Amino acid sequence: MQRLLRWADWDVDGVCDDLRAYVTGQLGEPDGVLIADETGFLKKGTRSAGVQRQYSGTAGRADSGRTTARSACSWPMRRRVSMR
């Protein structure tokens, strides 16, 4: 999987367009809202992938940690679907 993600020649915009079409076709509603959130958390040690020194709002300073982005779809008075 790592080799595929790193070395394969693929159209990033095309993949995003396909994913957007699929999600809106399966889950979309006129009154729906997309919620995006960037979250950071501190990590210590040398064995965690993706850890680097960067600013973390959680710590209020630059420190070793990871940053993740999460998204969710929400509809009034119905349901929420989290996409990580």
N, C-alpha and C positions, 0 to 999 in steps of 0.2 A: 504494500500500500504506500509506504514512504517513497519508494522508487517511482511509482505512478504519479504521486502528487508533486514530486520534485522535478522529474525529468520529462514527463509526458508533455507533448505540445498540444495544448487544448485552448479553446476560445473561452476566456474567463467571462466576458460579457455575454456570450451565448449561453453558458451554463447558468449564469444569474438570471437571464431572461427566461430560460426553460423552468428553473426553479420557481420564479415569481409566477409564471403562468400556471404551473401545477398547484401551488399553494392557493392562489386566488380562485382557481377553478374548484378546488376541493373545500376550502375553508372560508373563502371571501364572502363578505356581506356588505351591503351599501353603508351600514352604520358601524362597520368595524374600524378598529384602530390598531396600528402597529406600534409596539412599545419597544424601544431599544435602550439597553443599559450597558455601560462599560464599568466593569468591576475589577479592582485589583486586590491581591492578597499577598502577604509576605510569605516568603519561602526561605528556609535556611538549609544549608547542606549543598552537596555537589551532585546529587543523583537525580534531581527533578529536571525533566526536559523543559526548555523554554524559559528558564529562570535567568534573569539578567538584572543588572543594576539599572533602575529606572525610578521615576517619580511615582510614588504611591500616595493617593489621597487617604488611604486607610492609615498610613503611618504619618502622613504630613511631611514627608521628606523623601529623598532618594535613598532607596535601599534595595536589597535583592528581593525580587518578587515576580509575580506573573500578572498579566492583565488579560481578562477575558471579556468578550462581548456576548451578550445574551439578547435574544429578541422574543417577543411574545405577541400574540394576536388576542384582542379582547373585543367582545361585543357586549353592549349594555344588557344587564340583567340575564345573561345567558351563561357563557363559559369563557374560559381562558385557556389557550394552548401555548405552551412554552416550547420554543425551538432553540436548542443549544447547538 
